C-alpha cells in the first residue's frame, strides 16, 4: 500500500525549475514540466524516486530519516518559523484546541496562533492532533492536558523536552475520579466506572452492614480485585478486577480504565474509584530528547467514608485505583536522559472504613518506578491494594470480617518508544516496548 508523505515539497532537486519546486500546483493538479503535482505541491522526480501505482497516491521511495507518524496521522504543520516555547504552566483542552496560561491558542480547528489542531479517527478511536513547527518545553514548565479524548503532539523540527507533560488521572489533583485525556473515569457504587477494562463496584448489604472495596481499573495489565468481607456467616465479594485492554503498540491510542466504587454503606458521599491515566503520543520528525517528565499514571481511589451515627454505624468501603494510561514517543532518534521520566503506573486502592473510622485514600500513581501505596483501613478494616508498575502487579484489597474490606489497585499502563536506536538512561515505568519507526 502506498502512502502520501507531507514533506515532499521540502525536498531539493538537482536544478531549479520555474516556478520553484515546492510551489502550489495550479489548476487541476497541474505543474510545468518537468515538475509533477504530488500532494498539492510541484515536485521534481529527481528530488527522490517516486513510486506510483494505478489509483494510488504517489510516495517517496527509499527516503531515509523520514518516519511516518503512528496512528495514521498525516500532519499539517504551521508555516514559517512559528517557534512555540513554554516556560510556565499551560493548560491544554484537547477537546477544543483551546490553550491558556503560559501560551495561548484560541479554540477551533486549523492553524491558530502558530499551532495546528485537528480531530481525527484511527481504528475507531477519535483523538486530537496538535502540530507545531518547533516546540520547546523548558525545565520547570508544565503542560496540563485535559479533555475526554487521546491526544498527539507532532513536531516538525528537533525537540528538547525538559519540563512536564501531565495527563495523569486525578487531573492535576483537582478530582480523584477525573481521567486523563482518553482515560476512563472512576465510578461509585451506583455509577459504573468508564474505560476499556473497568473495575467493578464493591458489594453493599444494608442488613449486615457489609461493604467491600471496588476493583482496580485495567490498562496494559489487569487491575486488582477488591477484598471480600465475611459478615453474619456470609461472604460478600469485592469489586471485580478490570481486565488488560490497552494495545501493546498503542495503535490505536487508548488510556487507562477507571476503578470501581466501594460499597456505599449508609453514608454520603459515596467513595469514588480513581480515574485512569490518559493516552498521549509525541512524534518528532527530527530528533527527540526528553530530560523532563511525561506522566500518564492512574489516580488512587477514595477511602471508605465513616458513619458518624452513635448507634449502628455503617460506613462505606474504598474505591479501586485507576489504571495507568499510554505513552508513545517516536522520532528517528529518541534520547531519554538520566533525568528523563516516562511514567504510566496504576493508582492504589482506598482502605475500607470500620463503621465510624474512615479509611484513607489510595496514593496516586508515583512518577517513577515505585508502586503507589494502598490506603490504610480505618480501625481494623481492610487495606487497599497497591498500584501496578509493570514490575509489580497491582495489589488486591485486604479481606475483612464484620468491617469493610479494602479496594484493589489499578493496573500499569503501556509505554512505547519508536526509534531506530533509542538511548534510555532515565526512568521508564512500566518498561517500554521498543519498535522501529513506521517508514514510507
N, C-alpha and C positions, 0 to 999 in steps of 0.2 A: 504494500500500500504506500502511495506517495503522499507526503505532507508538505504544505506550504510552510515557508520559514520567513519570519517577519523582517529579518535583517538583510534580505537580498540587495536592497538599494544601497547598502553601505559598502559593498564590495567595489574594489577599484579595478578597472581594466588596464590593458597594456597601452591604450591610446585614449584620447579624449574626444569622442564623437560629439556632434552638435545636434540637439541640445545635450547638456551634460548628463552623463549617466547618473541615475538617481532622481531625475525629473519625473513628475507625474505623467502617466500615459494620457494621451489626448484622444478625443473621440471614443469610439467603441473599442477600447483596448488597443490603441494604435501608437506606434513609435516609429521614428525614421530609421531606415536601415543604416547600420547593421544591428541596431538595438531591438530588443524584444520586450513586450509588455508582460512582466511577471509580477503577480500580486499587486497590480496597480502602479508599478514603477518601471521606468525604462532601464533595462539592464542588458549588459553585454554578455554574450555566451562565453567570451574569452575570459570573463571575470571568474569563471569556475564552470566545471562541466555541469550541464543541466540535463537531467533525465526527464523524459516525459513519457506518458502512456496515454492512449486514447481515453478521453473523458476525465483524466486526472489533472490535478493542479501541479505545475512544474515545481521542482525542488532541486536545490543544490546537491550534487552528489559528492561524496568523499570530502566533506568540508570539516577539517579537524578543528576542535575547540569550539564548536557551535552546538551547545546542548539544546534539546527540546524540553521545555518545562513539563513537569509531571501534571497529571490530571487534565490533560487536553487543553492547557492554557495556550492561547495564541495572543501574546501581549501586544498592546498598542502603547508605545512609550510617549511620554510628553516630549514635544520638540524642543530643540535648542539646548540650553545649558541650565535646566531647572535643577539646581542642587539643593536638596532638602536636608537641613541639618537640625537635629533635635537635641536640645541641651537641657530641657526641663521635663515636665510631665505633660504628655499629650494623651488625650482621651479620644479613642477611635471607635466610632459606631460603625460596625461592619455591615449593618443592615441598611444604612442610608448613605454611607460615604462621608458623613459629617465628622470633622476633626476639630477639637477645641484644645485650648491650653497653650503649650509651648509653640505649636504651629497651628494654623487654621486652614480648613478646607470647607467650602460650602457643601451642603448635602446635594446629591444628584449624581447621575452617571455622566461619563465623559471626562475630559481633562479640564479640571478646575483648579486654580491656584497652584499650577505646576505639578499636580498629582492626578493620575488617571484612576477611575473607579468604574467597574462593571460588575454585573451579576451574570453568572454562567452556570451551566449544569454539566456534570460529568458522571456517567454511570448512575444516573438517577439522583445524584446529590447536588443540590443547589448551593453555591458558595460565592463569596465575594472575592474580587481580584483588584488590588491596588497596584498601580505601576508607577515606577519612579525612574527618572533619568539617572539620578545619583541620590543615594540616601546614606546618611551617617547618623548613628545613634550614639551620642557621646557618653562617657563614663558619668554615672550619677543621674542620667536621664531615664525616664520610664515611659514606655508606650503601653497604655492600659487599653486592652481590647474588650469590647462589649458587643452584644448582639447575638441573635439566635442561630447564626449560620457559620460554617467554617470560613476561613479567610486565608488568602495567599498574598504575600508581598513579592513582586517581581521587579528586580533592579537591573537596569541596562548596563551599568558600569560596575567596577570592583566595589566591594563594600567592606567596611570595618564596623563591627557591631560591638561597642564597648559598654553600652547601657543594658537596660532590661526591657524585654517584651513579655508582658504579663497577660495570659489568657486563662489563668487558673480558675477552678471552681471557687465559689465564695465571692468572686468578682471584687477583688481588691479589699476584702474584709467587710464589704457592705452587707452581705447576707449569705448565710451558710447554704441555703438551698439553691442559690443562684449558680448557673452553669457558665463556664467559659464558652466562647463562640463555637457553636457546633456540638457542644456537650449537652447532656441531659440534666434536667432539674431534679433536686431532691424531693421525695414525696413525704406525705404524712400517712397516718393510718387510714384516713378517708380519701386521700388523693394520691393516686399512684405516681411513682417517680416516672421520668421520661428518659429516653435513650434507647440504644440498640440492645442492651443487656441489663435491664433494670433490676435493682434489688427489691425483694418483696417486703411488704409491711409485716410487722410482728403480729402476734396473737393478742387478743383482748377478750377477757371473760369477766364481766362485771360481778357475777355471784361469788366467784372465788377470789377476785382481785388479781388474777393472773394477767401479766402483761410481759411480752417478750420483745427483744430488740429487733430492729429492721435488718434486712440483709444488705451487704455492701454491693455497690454497682460493679458491673463488669466492663472491662476495657480491652487491653491486649491480653490480659488474663482474667479469670473469673474473680468475683468478689468472695468475701467470707460470709457464711450464714450467721444469722442471729442465734444466740443461745436459747436453750429450752428452759422452761420452768415447770417444776413439779408442785402442784397445788391440789389439796384435797384428793390425793391419790390419782390425780390425772396429770398426764404430761402434755403441756401446751408447746407446740413447735415455735421456733424462731422464724424470722423472715427468711425467705429463700435467697440463696446467693445469686447474684447476677452472673450471667454467662459471658465468656470471652466473645467479643464481637467486632473489634477493630481490625481491619485488614492489615496483614503483615507488611505490605508495601505502602500503606496509606494511599492507595488508589482504589476507591475514592477516599477523600478526606473525611474522617469520622472522629468525633470526640468521645470522651468517656461518659458512662451512664451514671444516673443519679442513684443514691442509696434510698432504701425504703424507710418509711417512718416507723417509729416504735409503737407498741400497743399504747392506746391513749389514756388508759386509766379513767379516773373520774375528774380530770383536771383540764384546764386550758392554760396556755396554748398547747396544742399537740406538738410533739417533737418532730422536727424535720430531719430527713436524710440529707447528706451533703450533696452538693452539685458536682457534676463531672467536669473534668478539665476540657479545655477547648481543643480544636483541631487547627493547626497553623502550618503553613508552607512558606518557606523563604527560599526564593530562587534568585540566583545572581548569574547573569550572562557572562560575567568575568570571574574574578576570584572572590571568595568569601572568607573573612577572618572574624571569628567570634571570640572575644575576650570578656564578654559580658554574660548575660543570663537570658535564657528563654524558658519560661515556666508555664506548664500546662497541667499542673497537678490537680487532684481532686480535693474537695473540701471535706472536713470532718463532719460527722453527724452530731446533732444536738444530744445533750444529756437528758435523761428522763426527768420530767417535771414533778416536783414534790407536791403532795396534797397536804395543805395546812390544816385539814379538819382534825379536831381533837379526838373524835371517835370514828373508828372505821376508816382511817385514811387509805386512799387507793391512788398512789402516784402512777405516773406513766413510765414507759421504757424509752431507751435512747434510739436515735436514728442511725442507719447504716452510713458508712463512709462513701463518698463519691469516688468513681474511678478516675485514674489518670487519663489524659487525652492523647493527642497525636502531635508529633513534631517531625516535619520533613524539611531538611535543608539540603540544597543542591547547588553545585557550581562545578566548573571544570576542576577547580582546586578549592578544597574546603580545609580550613585550619581551625581547630578548637584549641586555643592556647591553654596554658596551665591555669589561668583564672577564668576560663570559659566554662559555663554550665548549661546543659540541656537537661531538664527535669520534667518527668510526667508520671510521678508516683501517685499512689492512691491515698485518699484521706482515711482517717481512722474512724471506728465506730464509737458511738457515745455509750456511757455507762448507764445502767438501769437505776431506778430510784428504789429506795426501801421505804415505801409509804411517804412519810414526811421528810425523808432525807433525799434530796435530789441527786442525780448523777451528774458527772461533769462531761462536757462535750469532748468528742474525739479531736485530735490535733489535725489541722490542715496538713496537706502533703508537704513534706520537707523539700526545700530546694537544695538538693544534694543527693546522697546515696543512702541516707538514714531513713528508716521507716518511721512514719507518723505514729505516735503513741495513742493507744486506745484510752478513752475516758474512764475514770475511776467510777465504780458504783457507789451510790450513796449507802452509808451504813455497811451492811453485808450483802448488798446487791451485786449483780454480775458486772464485771469489767467489759468495756468494749474491745473489739479486736483491733490490732494494729493495721495500718495501711500497707498495701503491697508495694514492692520496689522492683520487682523482676528477679532480684537475688533472693528476696524473702517473700513468700506467699502472704496474702492478707490473712489476718487472724480472724477466727470465729469468735462470736460473743460468748462470754462465760455463762455457763448454766447457773441456775439458782433454784432454791426451794423456798416457797412461800414469800419470796421477794422477787423483784423483777430482774430478768436476765439482761446481759449486755448485747450490743449490736455488732454486726460484722464489719470488717474493714473493706475499703474499696480496692479493686484490683489495679495493678500497674497499667500504664498506657503503652504506646508504641512510639519508638523513635527510629527514623530512617535517615541515613546520610547517603546521598548520591554524589559521588565524585570519583575521578579517575584514580587518585591516590590521596585519600584524606589523611590528615595529620591530627591525631586526637591525643592531647596530653591533659586535657581538662576532665571534668566530671560529667558523665552521661549516664542517667538512670531513668528507666531501665537501659540495659546495654543496647547499643544501636544495631540495626541491620544495615550492613554496608552494601550498596549496589552501585553499578556503573550508571552514569547519566544516560538518559534517553538521547539518542543521536538521530540526525536527519536520515 
